Amino acid sequence: MLLAVDVGNTNVTIGVFDGAEMVTRFHFTVRISRTSDEYGSTICEILERKGFSADSIDQVIISSVVPKIMYSFSSGIIKYLGCQPIIVGAGIKTGIRIETATRERLDRIVLWMRLRHIPYMEDRSSWQTTVRRRLTI
């Protein structure tokens, strides 16, 4: 399953996807002083309370507008979920030219990356065509 993470200035929003279907989502507050263990254990605890095992997560993609937490956050993902996350931001090789990384633009790129890199997504080609048409950055 895919863990899609949106790190905002006040909240972290996480969606769990099984193929194209979002099966659950949850939020928690952003705290710059949290350690990688705090982020990783928080995610695992919430997943377990929602009925999902951390072992069921095999892909992680993160969009963040808070660079100060990304080292701890991504380290927590690696330690606790055993996945190397794809981090969307300036410098990522998407084939899309980004001059300014706004929240809306990052969200669109996350959607594009999800559609492009998730092999088990049903009817992926029609979704990609739709996103390409709407993706005006």
C-alpha positions, 0 to 999 in steps of 0.5 A, spaced: 500 500 500 501 507 498 502 512 504 501 519 501 503 524 506 502 532 505 506 536 510 503 543 511 505 548 516 500 546 522 498 539 520 501 532 517 495 529 513 496 522 511 492 518 506 493 510 505 491 507 498 490 500 496 491 501 489 487 507 486 482 507 493 484 511 499 482 506 505 483 511 510 486 518 512 489 521 518 492 527 521 497 530 526 500 536 528 507 538 526 512 539 531 519 541 529 522 539 535 520 531 534 525 526 533 525 521 527 522 516 533 517 520 535 514 521 527 515 514 526 512 511 532 506 516 531 505 513 524 505 506 526 501 507 532 495 510 528 496 505 522 495 500 527 489 503 531 486 504 524 487 496 523 493 496 518 500 493 519 506 498 518 508 492 514 503 493 509 506 499 507 511 498 501 511 505 498 511 512 501 511 519 497 511 526 501 510 533 499 512 538 504 512 545 505 516 545 512 523 543 510 525 543 517 522 537 519 524 533 513 530 529 515 527 527 522 520 525 518 523 521 512 528 518 517 522 516 521 519 513 515 525 509 513 526 506 520 519 504 522 516 503 515 522 500 512 521 504 505 525 509 502 520 515 501 519 519 494 520 526 497 517 531 492 520 538 492 525 542 488 530 538 484 525 532 483 526 529 476 519 529 474 519 532 467 515 538 469 519 544 470 517 548 476 519 555 477 516 556 484 514 550 489 507 552 491 503 548 495 498 547 489 503 545 485 506 540 489 500 537 490 499 536 483 506 533 482 504 528 488 498 526 484 502 526 477 508 522 481 503 517 484 500 516 477 506 515 474 510 510 479 504 506 482 504 499 477 498 496 480 493 502 479 488 500 475 486 504 468 493 508 469 493 511 462 487 514 462 488 518 469 495 520 466 492 523 460 487 527 465 492 529 469 496 531 463 491 536 461 489 539 467 497 540 470 498 547 468 504 549 472 
